[in-house]
Amino acid sequence: MCVVPRKRLRFDLNLTVAVIALVVTAIDALTKAWARHALATHAVHVVGALWLRLRYNSGISFSINHSGPLLTSIVTVVVALVVFAIGLQAAQGWPAAGFGLLIGGGVANVVDRLAAQPHQVTDFVAVGSLPVFNLADAAITAGFVVLIIAAVRGDRLLVP
């Protein structure tokens, strides 16, 4: 009789990805709550071209699809779930940091959009003529940059 070990189903949580995602989500929620309160009546000039100015975005980045908040909400939830599922399999090091930033920023914006009435994301960082953004948007952008750099360096992005 030949005994073949069964391959067990296992789920390995990448702790680096999870911690970074949770930290980004928490800090983003705190900064958005602060912005909704502190910037409700006036903008604040920080330095040079940097302003803190409260805006609400019913679309996605750069106000794309601002006329369809339900579709935008559904698409962002699906994209966040896909990135979450892939990101939990990230290789250690820079890929884990990149996926953690992506997941944290995505989850933070989805939570903000779903919790708000009407379903809009809170934006408050204004730099020059760039669209107003938030910490989650910055984390998503930084996560993409980190993953692109890791890929160009030849790093393995996912655990086999």
FENQUI-V788218 format. One record per backbone hydrogen bond with DSSP energy under -1.0 kcal/mol. CO is the residue of the C=O (numbers start at 1). NH is the residue of the N-H. Records with the same first field share a line. If there is no record, write none. Layout:
BEGIN
CO: NH + NH
END
This chain:
BEGIN
13: 15
14: 18
15: 19
16: 20
17: 21
18: 22
19: 23
20: 24
21: 25
22: 26
23: 27
24: 28
25: 29
26: 30
27: 31
28: 32
29: 33
30: 34
31: 35
32: 36
33: 37
34: 38
35: 39
44: 52
47: 50
49: 128
50: 46 + 47
51: 126
52: 44
55: 123
57: 121
60: 63
61: 64
63: 66
64: 60
65: 68
68: 72
69: 73
70: 74
71: 75
72: 76
73: 77
74: 78
75: 79
76: 80
77: 81
78: 82
79: 83
80: 84
81: 85
82: 86
83: 87
84: 88
86: 89
87: 90
89: 159
93: 97
94: 98
95: 99
96: 100
97: 101
98: 102
99: 103
100: 104
101: 105
102: 106
103: 107
104: 108
105: 109
106: 110
107: 111
108: 112
109: 113
110: 114
111: 115
112: 116
118: 120
121: 57
123: 55
124: 53
125: 133
126: 51
127: 130
133: 124 + 125
134: 138
135: 139
136: 140
137: 141
138: 142
139: 143
140: 144
141: 145
142: 146
143: 147
144: 148
145: 149
146: 150
147: 151
148: 152
149: 153
150: 155
157: 91
END
